[in-house]
Amino acid sequence: MGPAHKSAGRLKIYAASCRNPLHNRLSILAFSSYGPRYFIAGARLATTDEDTTLANATSPEPTRRDFLYIATGAAATVGVGLAAWPFVDQMNPTSAVLAMASIEVDVSAIRPGQQVIFKWRGHPLFVRRRTAKEVAEARAVPPSDLPDGLARNANLTDTAPATDANRTIKPEWLVVVGVCTHLGCTPTVSTPQSPQGSYGGWLCHCHGSEYDTAGRIRKGPAPQNLAVPPYAFTGPTKIKIG
């Protein structure tokens, strides 16, 4: 309240303006030497710079300390986000992996009994052209005699048995991911010139896992057959993987 007074003979007039910024009103209280005579209220005042200053003085305003708290919190939040981004980004596949999510290979140059290794999704991919003898030997083994009785073929259901027919689309061609299911090593292919293992397929030299010509585990610590990826023939000698 800001009192102001004016003497008029024996009459003194006191004017007080309300400092509530929501309503500026003038309250006038008149006194004589014998006491109060009347009270007048409700006259609206025009806002002045002084009124605004006094009104703002009673309203809470951000201080320098408040600003420093806000700025520090914002900077810390941005810093945490920038520090975490490399860890989040490294979980995304690289452009090279995305580019190789699906590949098409030409296998026309592969002769019977040979294998060619391609790269698919960062892993070796074995494409083997099997001989009639290798196909016959693989088909003679019942799934019940295998350590892993499941086909592990992405083109079939998860419960498909590990028959030789369920490991291939065309009997002559075997397509498997060249990663040992024990600890992720790359098995060595067996050829007539360089036999590997006892089953004519692949031998993992790290811990002795042996696979047959259908890529099925026959001996050693590997728990599963070599995985057959999703693939399809797009031509007589062209295969699309992925």
C-alpha positions in Angstrom: 0.0 0.0 0.0 1.3 3.5 -0.9 -0.4 6.2 1.2 -0.5 9.8 0.1 -2.2 12.6 2.0 -3.5 16.1 1.3 -4.6 18.6 3.9 -7.7 20.7 3.2 -8.5 22.7 6.3 -9.4 20.3 9.0 -10.0 17.5 6.5 -7.2 15.1 5.7 -7.6 12.8 2.7 -5.6 9.6 2.5 -5.4 7.8 -0.8 -4.1 4.2 -1.0 -3.7 2.3 -4.2 -4.0 -1.5 -4.2 -0.8 -3.1 -5.5 -2.5 -6.3 -6.7 -1.5 -6.5 -10.4 -4.9 -8.1 -11.2 -6.9 -5.0 -10.2 -5.6 -1.5 -9.7 -8.1 0.4 -7.6 -8.0 3.5 -5.6 -9.3 3.5 -2.1 -9.9 6.9 -0.5 -10.4 7.4 3.2 -11.3 10.9 4.5 -10.6 11.9 8.1 -11.5 15.0 9.9 -10.0 16.1 13.1 -12.9 14.3 14.8 -12.4 10.9 13.1 -13.4 9.3 9.8 -16.3 10.7 7.8 -16.7 8.5 4.8 -15.0 5.8 2.7 -14.8 5.8 -1.1 -13.6 2.7 -3.0 -13.6 1.3 -6.5 -12.0 4.0 -8.6 -9.6 2.3 -11.1 -6.2 3.7 -11.4 -4.1 3.9 -14.6 -1.0 1.7 -14.3 2.2 3.6 -13.9 5.8 2.5 -14.0 5.9 2.8 -10.2 2.9 0.5 -9.8 4.4 -2.1 -12.1 7.7 -2.0 -10.3 6.0 -2.4 -6.9 3.7 -5.2 -8.2 6.6 -7.1 -9.6 8.5 -6.8 -6.4 5.9 -9.0 -4.7 5.9 -11.6 -7.5 8.5 -14.4 -7.5 11.1 -14.1 -10.3 13.9 -16.4 -11.4 17.2 -15.6 -9.8 20.7 -16.1 -11.1 20.9 -19.3 -9.1 17.7 -20.7 -10.6 19.2 -20.0 -14.1 22.4 -21.8 -13.2 20.4 -24.8 -11.9 18.4 -25.0 -15.2 21.4 -24.5 -17.4 23.4 -27.1 -15.5 20.6 -29.7 -15.7 20.1 -29.1 -19.4 23.8 -29.4 -20.1 24.0 -32.7 -18.1 21.0 -34.1 -20.0 22.6 -33.3 -23.4 25.9 -34.7 -22.2 24.3 -38.0 -21.1 22.6 -38.3 -24.5 25.8 -37.7 -26.4 27.7 -40.1 -24.3 25.1 -42.9 -24.7 24.7 -42.5 -28.5 27.8 -44.5 -29.5 26.6 -47.4 -27.5 23.2 -47.3 -29.0 24.5 -46.8 -32.5 26.9 -49.7 -32.4 23.9 -52.1 -31.9 22.6 -51.1 -35.3 23.8 -53.1 -38.3 26.4 -51.5 -40.4 25.8 -50.4 -44.0 27.9 -53.3 -45.2 25.8 -55.8 -43.3 22.5 -54.3 -44.6 23.8 -54.3 -48.1 24.6 -58.1 -47.8 21.3 -59.0 -46.1 20.4 -60.6 -49.4 22.8 -61.8 -52.1 22.6 -63.7 -55.4 25.3 -66.0 -56.4 26.1 -67.8 -59.6 27.2 -71.4 -59.0 27.6 -72.5 -62.6 31.4 -72.8 -62.3 31.3 -75.2 -59.4 32.0 -78.8 -60.4 30.6 -81.9 -58.6 32.5 -82.5 -55.4 33.6 -78.9 -55.1 32.7 -76.2 -52.6 32.8 -72.4 -53.0 32.7 -70.0 -50.0 30.7 -66.8 -50.3 30.2 -64.1 -47.6 26.7 -63.5 -46.3 25.8 -61.3 -43.4 29.4 -61.3 -42.2 29.6 -65.1 -42.2 31.1 -67.6 -44.6 28.5 -69.4 -46.7 29.3 -72.9 -48.0 27.8 -73.8 -51.4 28.6 -77.4 -52.2 27.9 -79.3 -55.3 27.5 -82.9 -54.1 28.3 -86.0 -56.1 25.7 -88.7 -56.5 27.7 -90.9 -54.1 27.6 -88.1 -51.4 23.9 -87.7 -51.8 23.3 -91.4 -51.5 25.5 -91.7 -48.4 23.7 -88.8 -46.7 20.2 -90.2 -47.5 21.1 -93.5 -46.0 21.4 -92.0 -42.5 18.1 -92.0 -40.5 17.5 -88.9 -38.3 17.3 -91.1 -35.2 21.1 -91.9 -35.6 22.0 -88.2 -35.5 23.1 -86.2 -32.4 20.7 -83.4 -33.7 17.6 -84.7 -35.2 16.3 -81.4 -36.5 16.8 -80.1 -40.0 17.8 -76.5 -38.9 16.5 -75.3 -42.2 15.2 -71.7 -42.3 13.0 -72.7 -45.3 11.1 -75.3 -43.2 9.3 -75.5 -39.9 11.4 -75.7 -36.7 10.3 -79.3 -36.1 11.3 -80.7 -39.5 13.4 -83.8 -39.1 17.0 -83.8 -40.3 16.6 -86.0 -43.3 18.9 -85.3 -46.2 15.9 -84.2 -48.3 15.0 -81.6 -45.6 18.5 -80.1 -45.8 18.4 -79.2 -49.5 16.1 -77.8 -52.1 17.9 -79.6 -55.0 19.7 -82.7 -53.9 22.8 -81.8 -55.8 23.3 -78.5 -54.1 23.9 -78.0 -50.4 23.8 -74.4 -49.0 24.8 -73.9 -45.3 26.2 -71.2 -43.1 29.9 -72.1 -42.5 29.9 -71.5 -38.8 30.5 -74.4 -36.3 27.6 -74.5 -33.9 30.0 -75.2 -31.0 32.0 -72.0 -30.6 31.6 -70.3 -34.0 34.7 -71.5 -35.8 34.8 -72.1 -39.5 35.0 -75.8 -40.3 37.3 -77.1 -43.0 35.8 -78.8 -46.0 36.7 -82.4 -46.8 37.7 -83.3 -50.4 39.1 -86.4 -52.0 42.5 -84.7 -52.2 42.3 -83.5 -48.6 40.0 -85.7 -46.4 38.8 -84.1 -43.2 37.2 -86.2 -40.5 35.3 -89.5 -41.0 32.1 -88.4 -42.6 33.2 -86.7 -45.8 31.7 -83.3 -45.0 33.5 -80.8 -42.7 35.9 -80.9 -39.7 36.2 -78.2 -37.1 39.8 -78.4 -36.0 39.2 -76.2 -32.9 37.5 -79.0 -30.9 37.0 -81.8 -33.3 33.4 -81.5 -34.4 32.7 -83.5 -37.6 29.8 -83.0 -40.1 28.6 -85.2 -42.9 27.9 -84.2 -46.5 24.5 -82.9 -45.5 26.1 -80.5 -43.0 24.8 -82.5 -40.0 26.8 -83.0 -36.8 28.0 -86.5 -36.5 30.7 -86.4 -33.8 32.2 -83.8 -31.4 30.9 -81.1 -29.1 28.8 -79.1 -31.6 25.2 -79.3 -30.4 23.5 -78.6 -33.7 23.7 -79.2 -37.5 25.1 -76.4 -39.7 22.3 -73.9 -40.3 20.6 -73.8 -43.7 19.8 -70.1 -44.5 16.7 -68.9 -46.3 17.4 -69.2 -50.0 15.8 -69.9 -53.4 16.9 -70.7 -56.9 16.3 -67.8 -59.3 17.6 -69.8 -62.2 19.2 -73.2 -63.0 22.5 -72.1 -61.5 21.6 -68.9 -59.6 20.8 -68.8 -55.9 19.4 -65.9 -53.9 20.2 -66.1 -50.2 18.3 -64.0 -47.6 
